[in-house]
Amino acid sequence: MGKQINNYIIYPNVELGKNPIIEPYVILGKPKVSDNIIIKKTIIGDFPTLRSGTIIYYGNKIGMHFQTGDNARIRENNIIGDYVSIGTGSIVENECNIADNVKIHSNCFIPEFTILKENSWVGPNVTMTNVLHPPCPAFKRYAPIYGKKCCAGPIVEKNAIIGGGSVLLPGVIIGENALIGAGSVVTKDISPNVVAYGNPAKMIKRIEDLTCPLDFYRRGVIYSWRKK
């Protein structure tokens, strides 16, 4: 059992960076409930902010300036970059790869073998999936199978935005700089630099055709500030 300090628990396998902010009821390095398991080291970089109720399981490698909302859950063996935030009530399952500057908002579900690339943005209540016919016994045996639309999570490319309440089916690829409108169901790959929404989601326009109704930005440069 880990040592309980100030109402949070840090297991012995945790390597924690400098100047952490850890709120009550956080658990770091939690093992699975099973026998004869090898407990892998959990590494969390400098300056993390871990809010109340966060649970991070063993085997994660997490970069600097990591932030969680209350009651975030991060399962085993993920690779997470610098300046990543995972919002209140969100769940990241095991074996995901989350790159630098990714933002995952509240109440999201990120399944096993999902890839979120640099500066991608996931709105609240987004659900991603990783198996076409659950519960399929082949999934645990063969996953991930990248390039197939089963046994793998979605791939969200750099700077892509997933609007709130959207659902992404297994293995879909959201192209670089693409924007998925709120409430969409993405069943097929989405090309880079396009706006897509609907059920099923379809390309509606290109990113350079977007306008700002408040006239803060010129046509086509609405998301320029995200690329600095």
C-alpha positions in Angstrom: 0.0 0.0 0.0 1.2 3.5 -0.8 2.0 6.1 1.9 -1.0 8.4 2.6 0.1 12.1 2.9 -2.3 15.0 3.3 -5.3 12.8 2.1 -3.6 11.7 -1.1 -1.8 8.4 -1.9 1.5 8.1 -3.8 2.7 4.5 -4.5 6.4 3.6 -4.2 6.7 3.2 -8.0 6.0 7.0 -8.7 8.7 9.4 -9.8 7.3 12.8 -9.3 8.8 16.1 -10.7 9.5 19.3 -8.8 6.9 21.7 -7.4 3.8 19.5 -7.7 0.3 20.8 -6.7 -1.6 17.8 -5.4 -5.1 18.2 -4.0 -6.8 15.8 -1.6 -7.9 12.3 -2.7 -5.4 12.0 -5.5 -3.9 8.5 -6.1 -0.7 8.2 -8.1 0.8 4.9 -9.4 -2.2 2.8 -8.7 -1.9 -0.9 -9.6 -4.6 -3.0 -11.2 -6.4 -5.4 -9.0 -4.7 -8.7 -10.1 -2.2 -11.1 -8.9 1.5 -11.5 -9.9 1.5 -8.1 -11.7 4.7 -6.3 -12.4 4.3 -2.7 -11.2 5.9 -0.4 -13.7 7.3 3.0 -12.8 5.0 6.0 -13.1 6.8 9.2 -14.2 5.2 12.6 -13.9 7.3 15.7 -14.9 7.8 19.0 -13.2 5.1 21.4 -12.2 2.0 19.2 -12.4 -1.4 20.3 -11.1 -3.4 17.2 -10.0 -6.9 18.2 -8.8 -9.0 16.4 -6.3 -10.0 12.8 -7.1 -7.5 12.3 -9.9 -6.3 8.7 -10.2 -3.3 7.9 -12.3 -2.5 4.2 -12.7 1.0 2.7 -12.9 3.2 2.8 -16.0 2.4 6.2 -17.3 5.1 8.6 -18.6 3.8 12.1 -18.3 5.6 15.4 -19.2 5.9 18.8 -17.6 3.1 21.1 -16.6 0.5 18.4 -16.7 -3.0 19.3 -15.4 -6.1 17.4 -14.5 -9.6 18.4 -13.5 -11.4 16.8 -10.5 -11.9 13.1 -10.8 -9.9 12.5 -14.0 -8.9 8.9 -14.6 -5.8 7.8 -16.4 -5.2 4.1 -16.9 -1.9 2.2 -17.5 1.0 2.7 -19.8 0.1 5.9 -21.6 2.7 8.3 -23.0 1.7 11.9 -22.4 3.6 15.0 -23.5 4.3 18.4 -22.0 1.5 21.0 -21.3 -1.3 18.5 -21.5 -4.6 19.0 -19.7 -7.3 16.4 -19.0 -10.5 17.8 -17.7 -12.9 17.0 -14.9 -14.4 13.5 -15.1 -12.5 12.5 -18.3 -11.2 9.0 -18.7 -8.1 8.0 -20.7 -7.7 4.3 -21.1 -4.4 2.4 -21.4 -1.8 2.5 -24.2 -2.7 5.9 -25.6 -0.2 8.4 -27.0 -1.0 12.0 -26.2 1.4 14.6 -27.6 2.5 18.1 -26.3 -0.2 20.8 -25.8 -3.2 18.5 -26.2 -6.3 19.7 -24.4 -9.0 17.2 -23.4 -12.0 18.9 -21.8 -14.5 17.6 -19.2 -16.4 14.2 -19.4 -14.5 12.8 -22.4 -13.8 9.1 -23.0 -10.5 8.3 -24.7 -10.2 4.5 -25.4 -7.2 2.3 -25.6 -4.7 2.8 -28.5 -5.8 6.3 -29.3 -3.3 8.8 -30.7 -3.8 12.6 -30.1 -1.1 14.6 -31.8 0.4 18.0 -31.0 -2.0 20.9 -30.2 -5.1 18.9 -30.8 -8.2 19.9 -28.9 -11.0 17.7 -27.7 -14.2 19.4 -26.6 -16.4 18.4 -23.6 -18.4 15.1 -23.7 -16.6 13.7 -26.7 -16.6 9.9 -26.9 -14.0 8.0 -28.9 -14.3 4.3 -29.6 -11.9 1.5 -30.6 -13.8 -1.6 -31.6 -16.5 -1.9 -34.2 -18.4 -4.8 -32.6 -18.2 -4.7 -28.8 -17.5 -6.9 -26.9 -15.3 -8.5 -29.5 -12.9 -11.2 -28.2 -10.4 -10.4 -31.0 -9.9 -6.9 -29.8 -7.8 -7.7 -26.7 -5.9 -10.3 -28.6 -4.9 -8.3 -31.7 -5.2 -4.6 -30.9 -4.0 -2.3 -32.0 -4.2 -2.8 -35.7 -3.4 0.6 -37.2 -4.7 1.3 -40.7 -7.8 -0.9 -40.0 -11.1 0.4 -38.8 -11.2 -1.9 -35.9 -9.0 -2.8 -32.9 -7.5 0.7 -32.7 -8.6 4.1 -31.4 -8.9 7.2 -33.5 -6.0 9.3 -34.7 -6.4 13.0 -34.2 -3.7 14.9 -36.2 -1.9 18.1 -35.3 -4.1 21.2 -34.5 -7.3 19.3 -35.2 -10.4 20.3 -33.1 -13.2 17.9 -32.0 -16.3 19.8 -31.1 -18.3 19.0 -27.9 -20.5 15.9 -27.8 -19.0 14.3 -30.9 -18.5 10.6 -31.4 -15.5 9.1 -33.2 -15.7 5.6 -34.5 -12.7 3.1 -34.3 -9.6 3.9 -36.3 -10.9 7.1 -38.0 -8.2 9.7 -38.8 -9.0 13.4 -38.2 -6.7 15.3 -40.6 -4.3 18.1 -39.5 -6.1 21.4 -38.8 -9.5 19.9 -39.4 -12.6 21.0 -37.4 -15.3 18.6 -36.4 -18.6 20.4 -35.5 -20.3 19.8 -32.2 -22.5 16.7 -31.9 -21.0 15.0 -35.0 -20.7 11.2 -35.5 -17.4 10.6 -37.4 -17.6 7.3 -39.3 -14.9 7.9 -41.9 -11.5 9.7 -42.2 -11.7 13.5 -42.4 -9.2 15.3 -44.7 -6.8 18.0 -43.4 -7.9 21.6 -43.3 -11.6 21.0 -43.6 -14.8 21.7 -41.6 -17.0 18.6 -41.2 -20.1 18.0 -39.1 -23.3 16.0 -39.1 -24.3 12.4 -38.6 -22.5 11.0 -40.4 -20.0 13.8 -40.5 -19.2 15.2 -43.9 -17.0 17.9 -45.3 -18.9 21.2 -45.4 -16.2 23.7 -46.2 -12.5 24.3 -45.9 -10.9 26.0 -42.9 -9.9 29.0 -45.0 -13.6 29.6 -45.7 -14.5 30.1 -42.0 -15.5 33.6 -40.9 -15.8 35.2 -37.5 -19.3 36.6 -36.8 -17.8 39.1 -34.3 -15.2 40.3 -36.9 -12.3 39.6 -34.5 -10.5 37.7 -37.3 -10.3 38.0 -41.1 -11.7 35.2 -43.2 -9.5 32.1 -43.0 -7.4 33.1 -40.0 -9.8 32.3 -37.2 -7.4 29.6 -35.8 -4.1 31.3 -36.6 -3.5 32.0 -32.9 -3.4 28.3 -32.1 -0.3 27.8 -34.3 2.0 30.3 -32.7 
